[in-house]
Amino acid sequence: MLTQRIKRAMGIAAFGVVPLALPMLTAGAASGHGYTQNPPSRQALCADGTVSNCGSIQWEPQSVEGPGNFPSGGPADGTLCSGGNSRFSELDDPRGGNWPAKDVSPGQDLQFRWKLTAAHSTESFRYFITKDSYDPSQPLTRDQLDLQPFHTVDYHGEQPGFTVTHTGQLPSDKSGKHLIFGVWEIADTSNAFYTCSDVNFG
């Protein structure tokens, strides 16, 4: 009888510890990160309900993480918008070129705004744009991008805040629909975070 009481007490104690342990495990798994809110990234449009049928990215728009050092490294062509993460493949689907696009002007000073859920030590934020031959009905590949970023903000390993804003000038020779590919290079890991923002040059 005593042995049974001891086992029962130990079981209750263990049951009481499990709920305390689960948040710690969950917090470690959901280490989370960041995405652009302006210009609206595809994951931001999924998260706020502007675009439907997005899969799991709608619940974790900050999680498009993949190998860094783009363009020599990074995700494979055709998987750039998802960061090479098959769970977020909906971001790579061009949807026939019908992703909502922010109206911009050639040569415009555009404010870039990131929402971060984990402020990693940062190497840089870099922005690439598609070439004039870009076909918005096709998945994004390196050969569709100008691989020289049109705007770069170096952080030299510093840690940003949870909202990051900076202003960059858009190219002055663009017209029609294009895609801005944002890369947040992390300084203390070999990874980066990626965003694809559809824009329309009026």
Secondary structure, 3 states (H helix, E strand, C coil): CHHHHHHHHHHHHHHHHHHHHHHHHHHHHCCCCEEEEECCCHHHHHHCCCCCCCHHHHCCHHHCEEECCCCCCCCCCCCCCCCCCHHHHHHCCCHHHCCCCEEECCCCEEEEEEEECCCCCEEEEEEEEECCCCCCCCCCCHHHEEEEEEEEEECCCCCCCCEEEEEEECCCCCCEEEEEEEEEEECCCCEEEEEEEEEEEC
